[in-house]
Amino acid sequence: MTIYVGNLSFQASDEDVREVFGEYGDIQRVSLPVDRETGRMRGFAFVELADEASEDKAISELDGAEWLGRQLRVSKARPRETTNRSTVGAGRSFSTGDSFSRAGF
């Protein structure tokens, strides 16, 4: 299972997230997505702990908690949904397969 961490401060680093979630168990992976164009953090993260019981405890204790001036939204991440959207811009039409939801890595 993977944990979705929303409303994350843009100043939070990988190390910061590891420090907070490390209190709940062994961290397998942390991902802080960045905007492709600007390189700026997107304001959310994904965290994977070693066991589901640790993840459930982290979710129940951290959802709604204030951290770095923001109220966190912490929940189980949902699988990425693949869709084909047609986007029209600048006179061109193209299809993207991107789906940015509370998804996996």
C-alpha positions in Angstrom: 0.0 0.0 0.0 1.1 3.6 -0.6 0.2 6.6 1.4 -0.9 9.9 -0.3 0.2 13.1 1.5 -1.7 16.1 0.2 -1.6 19.8 1.0 2.2 19.4 1.7 4.2 22.5 2.2 6.3 23.5 -0.8 9.3 23.8 1.5 9.1 20.2 2.7 12.0 18.1 1.6 12.4 14.3 1.1 14.4 14.3 4.4 11.6 16.1 6.2 8.9 13.6 5.0 11.2 10.7 6.0 11.7 12.2 9.5 7.9 12.5 10.1 6.9 9.1 8.6 9.9 7.3 10.0 8.3 7.5 13.4 5.6 5.1 12.2 7.9 2.4 10.7 10.6 1.5 8.2 10.3 3.7 5.0 10.5 1.8 1.8 10.1 4.8 -0.6 9.2 8.5 -0.6 8.3 10.4 -3.8 7.8 14.2 -4.0 6.7 14.9 -7.5 7.8 18.1 -9.2 6.3 20.1 -12.0 8.0 19.1 -15.3 8.1 22.7 -16.6 9.0 24.7 -13.5 10.8 22.1 -11.4 8.7 23.2 -8.4 7.2 20.8 -5.9 3.6 20.0 -6.7 2.5 20.0 -3.0 2.0 16.3 -2.4 4.0 13.2 -1.8 3.7 9.4 -1.7 5.2 7.4 1.1 5.5 3.6 1.4 6.2 2.0 4.7 7.3 -1.6 5.3 4.0 -2.9 6.6 0.3 -2.0 6.3 -0.3 -1.7 10.0 2.3 1.1 10.2 0.8 2.9 7.2 -2.7 2.7 8.8 -1.4 4.2 12.0 0.4 7.0 10.2 -2.8 7.8 8.2 -5.0 7.9 11.3 -2.6 10.0 13.3 -1.4 12.4 10.6 -4.6 13.1 8.6 -5.6 16.6 9.5 -2.4 17.3 11.4 -0.7 20.7 11.0 2.8 20.5 9.7 5.0 23.3 8.3 2.0 25.6 8.4 -0.3 23.4 6.4 -3.1 21.0 7.4 -2.1 17.6 5.9 -4.4 15.3 4.0 -3.2 11.8 4.5 -4.9 8.7 3.0 -4.4 5.5 1.1 -3.2 6.3 -2.4 -5.5 5.2 -5.2 -4.1 3.4 -8.2 -3.4 5.7 -11.2 -6.2 5.7 -13.7 -5.1 5.7 -17.3 -7.2 7.8 -19.6 -6.8 9.2 -23.1 -7.8 12.8 -23.1 -7.8 14.8 -26.2 -6.4 18.3 -25.6 -6.6 21.1 -28.1 -4.2 24.0 -27.9 -2.5 26.4 -30.3 -4.4 24.9 -33.2 -3.1 21.4 -32.5 -4.9 18.4 -31.1 -3.0 15.7 -29.2 -3.8 12.9 -26.8 -2.2 12.5 -23.4 -2.2 9.4 -21.2 -1.4 11.4 -18.1 -3.7 11.1 -15.1 -2.7 13.0 -12.0 -4.8 11.7 -9.2 -3.9 10.5 -5.7 -2.0 7.7 -7.4 1.1 5.6 -7.2 4.5 6.5 -8.4 
